[in-house]
């Protein structure tokens, strides 16, 4: 970490509340610098601002271009041991070239060619996969084969063995989300390679994984699992058919006069751990939002950053002073305390947005705040 220069600038010397310049003050600052000391009074505006000032900036990545480049990489870059995964990370333009979407969140497009296998490994970073299009890839988590299909959300807690294989005749792309930047900055990461190849028994293509057969029953907790700790969700796939039905029913209930939506025309669901009702992962919150034709979200700010992917539809997204027309697959970043709104275009039935954020981190340390702004 670079040491902040404690020597006051001319601005600092004349700023309100700063000491007057003098040879004695210069010597004091020089001695601070020699001892690797930094006086708070010269840094407080940067270290303790009146509200969050994110190092990240709002940015949009077009899915068509992401998919095009991933496909090119599919023909040029091997997926085997060494690189481990053919994953291409979104790099926020304000984070110094790091492959980080936000200061705490990683987002990437991963691409697997027909017949390819991504080798087994595990890491302490928590992760998920979300599929915006395609079919035919299975992920194998601790020996459990999990189908990946359009609209499915597949969370995976840290330190679980996992590999992927493409059983289809076409390539497939999806997005990965992880807390890699958070683990990197907190220096808490571990990584371990596993087997180079899966067993024949694991190269199966079941419609439902073992985890779904045990856990994917709303409101029903397996008695055999009572008392067991599940800090990350034991359910490895949240299927689109269930998410879609839940969102549709919210909007239908709203039409019948029930106050069940986030705001008029804005339905939303959160993916939760069926064992305890908490977030699926300790560091990442995941949700699906549906905005009906002509409706918009409330304008909000919140502590912590988010990454969105447009699952379906078209609309207008505003993040602080940036505004974009977005369509299926596009991804964008909302930095901490940036003002965010989304509106569904009049020509679309709905605008569906998949969202993941670092909110659980800030809630855990009682630092989360949110603000709803006037229309």
N, C-alpha and C positions, 0 to 999 in steps of 0.2 A: 504494500500500500504506500502510495506517495505521501510524504509528510507535507502538510500545508505550510506554505511560507508564512511565518509569523511576522515578518517585517511589514509594518503598515505602509500602505500606499498613500499617496497624497490625498486621495479621496477619503481614506480612512482617518487620516490625521485631521481633516477639516469637517468630517461628518458630525452630525448632531450626537452628543453624548460621548464622543471620543476625546481622549486626553490631548492637550495641546502638544505640538511637536517641540522637541527639545533634544539636545545631545544626550541627556540622561535617559530619555525615553528610547532613543535609538540604541543605546548600549543595553538597556533592559531587553529590548526585542532581540538583539543579536545574541544575548546570553540565553534567552528562551530557545532560540533556534539551535544553538550549540548543544543544548541539553534535550533536544527533540520535544520541546514544550510549545504549546499553542495557546495563547490567551483567548478565552471565550469571547471577550468583548469585541474582538475583531472578526469573529466568525459566526456570531449568533444568528445573523440574518439568513445565512445559508443553512446552518445546522438546525435551526428552530424557526422555520418560517410561519407565517400566520395561518397557512393551510398547505396541504400537500402540493408539491411541485415535482411532478414525475419527470424522471430522466427519459422516459419513453415518450414517443409522439404518436398521435393517431396515424394509422397507415392502412392501406387497402392492397390486398393481393388478389388478382383475378384468377379464378379457378382454371379457365381455359389455358392460360399461360403456364400455370403451375403443372397442370396435367401434361401439357406439351413437353415441357422440360423434363419432367419425370419419365415420360416415355422415351425420350432421347437417352436419358441416363440408363434406362432399362436395357438398351442395346450396347452400352459402352462400359458400364460399371458392374462388376460382379457383386453378388449378394452374400457370398460365403464368408468364412472366418477371416478376420482382419478388419474389414469395414463393418461386419456384423449385419447391418441393415442398409437397404437403399432408401434412406430417409433424407429428405432435403428440408432443412429448417428455415423458418421465416425469421429474418434478421431485422429487427426494428432499426430504422435508419438513425436513431439517436443513441444507440447503445454501443457505439464504438466498434462496430463490426462483429460483435459477439453474435452467435446464432441463437439469440433470445428474442422472443416476440415481445415480452415485457420483462421487467427486472426479476420476476419470479416464475414466469411461465414459458415453457417451450411448446412450440407448435410446428408440425412438420407434415409434409405429404410423403407417404411411404408407397412404394411401387414394387409389385411382385409379378414377374413374368410367368407364363404357363409352365407348370411342372417344377417351378423353383421352390427351394426350401430355404427359409431364413433360419440359421442355426440357433440352437438353444443357448440362452444365457439368463442371468438374473441380475437385478440391481436394486438398490435401496430406494431409488426414486420411484414415486408412485406414477402410474401411467393409465392411459385409456386409449381406445381406438373408436373412431366414429366414422361411419360409412355413408358417404353422400351419394355414391352410385356404385353399381357393380355387384358381383356375386361370384362365389366359387373358391374363396380363400377360407381356410380354417386356421385358427390360432389354437395352440395346444398349451394349456397352462397346468403345470404339475400333472401331466398325463391326460388331462380332460380336453377333448377336442370340441371347439366352440365355433359354430358356423358364423360367418360374417356376411350380412346382407344389407341392402340399402335401408338407411334409417336406423340401423341397430347401433346401440351404444354398448361398448365392451370395456368395463373398468378392470383394472388389475393392480392390486396392492403391491407395494414394494417387496422385494426379496422372494418372489415366486418365479420358478423356472417357466420359461415360455419360448415357443418357437412358432413359425408360421409355415404353411405350405399352400401352394396354389394347385387345386385339383381341377381347375377349369382349362378351357382351351384359349382363353383370352387373358390379357393382363388385367390387374386390378389395382386401384389406388384408393387410399383412405387417409384420414388424418390421424396423427398421433398427438396426444397432449401429455406433457409430463411436468413435474416440478423441478426439472434439471437446474434452472438458474438459482432457485432457492437453495437446493442442496449444494450447489457450487459455492455460493456466497457464504453459506454457513459451514462449509468444509465438513460435510457429514456423509459424503457419498462413498458407497462400496459397489464393486462390480465383480462378477465371476462368470467365466465361460462354462458352458455345460457340454452336452454331447454334440458332436458334429451332425448326427443324423438321428431322426426319430425311429422308433421301432415300427415294424409292420403293423402291429396292433394299434398304434397311434395314428397311422395313416388311414383313418376311417373318416367318413363324412356323415355323422349323425345329424338328424334334424335338430335335436335338442341335446345340449351338453348335460353331464351329470349334475352340474351346479343348478341348471334350470329345473331339472326333474325334482330336485330337493327343495329349492328355494323360490321358484317363480310362481307362487300361489298367493295372491293378495290376501293379506290379513291372517295367513296361516303360518305359524312358526313351528318348525319340526321340534317335537318334544325332545328328541335325542340330542338336540343342539343347545338346550337350555343350560345356562351356566357357563357356556363356552364363550371366550372372548373373541370378538370379530371386529377389530379396529378398522379393517377395510372390508368392503362388502364381499360376502361369499358367493354372491350371484354374479356370474361372469358375462351375462348377456341380458340387456334390456331391449326387448323387441319392439320394432316400429309399430306393429299392429296395435300394441297396448298403448304406446305413447300417443298415437294418432287418435285412438278412441277416447282417451282421457281429455285431449284438447277439444275434440269435437263436442263432447258432452258438456264441457264448461261453457262453450259458446251457446249450445242449445239451452242450457239452464239460464244463461243470461237473457236469452230471447224470451224465456218464460217469466222473467221478472226477478230472478234470484241474483243476489250480489255475490257471485263466486269468481269473478275475473279480477285480474290485477287492476284494470281500469277498463272503461267501455271499449269493447272490441279487442281486448288484449288478454288472451288466455296463456297460462304458463304452468309447467309442471317441473318439479325437481326430482332428479334421480336420487334415491336414498338407499341406505343399507337396510335390508329387510330384518336384520338381527337386532337393530337398535334404533332405527328411524333417523340416524344421523346422515351426514354426507357420505357418499360412497367411498371417498378417499379423505384422509385427514387434512390434506393441504389443497384440495381442489374441489370446487363446487361445480356441478354440471346441471344444466336446465335446458328445456326446449320451450320456445315461445312461439305463439301463433297470433298474428295480428290480422284481423279480417279486413276485407276490402274497404279502403277509404279511412280506416282507423289508424291511430298512432299511439305509441307508448307515451307515458308521462315523461317529461324532461327530468332527468335525475343525475346526481353526482353521488359517488361513493368512494370510500377509502378502499384501495386495492384495484388491481387491473383485471381486464377481461379480454378474451378472444372470442369472436363470433364467427360462425360459418353459416351462410345462407343455405338452408336445406332445400327450400322450394319457394317459388314465387319471385317477384321483383318489387323493389321499393326504394325509398330514399332514406339514407342513414346520415345523421348529423352528429359529429363528435367535435365539440368546441367549434372552431372556425372551419372545419373540414366538412364537406358534404359530398356524398357519392350516390349515384344510382347503382344499386347492387342487384345481382341475379344469382341463380343457382350455383352453389359451390364457392362463391367469393368469400374471402376471409378478411377480417379487419380487427384492429386493436382499439380498445378503449382504455387509455391510461388512468391511473389513479386520480380521482377528483375531476375528471373531464366530464363535461355535460354531454349527455347522450340521449338521442331520440331516434325512433325508427317509425316509418310510415309505410303502409302497404299501398301500392299503386292502385288507382281506381279500376284498371283493367284486369287486376288479378283477384282470384278468389281469396287467397291468404298470402301472407309473407311468414314463412317458418324460419326461425333462427335458432340454431344450436349455440349455446353459450357455455364457456367454462371460465372460472375465475379463481382467484386466490383467497376468497373471502374467509374460509375456515381458519387460515393462519391469523388473520387480524381479529376474528372473533375469539380465538383461543387466548389472545393476550389483551383482550378488552380494548382494542384499538379501532374497531370497526365503527364507521359512521356513514350515514347516508342522508341525502337532502333531496327532497322533491321540489322542483322549481315551478313558479307560475307558468301557465300556458303562454 
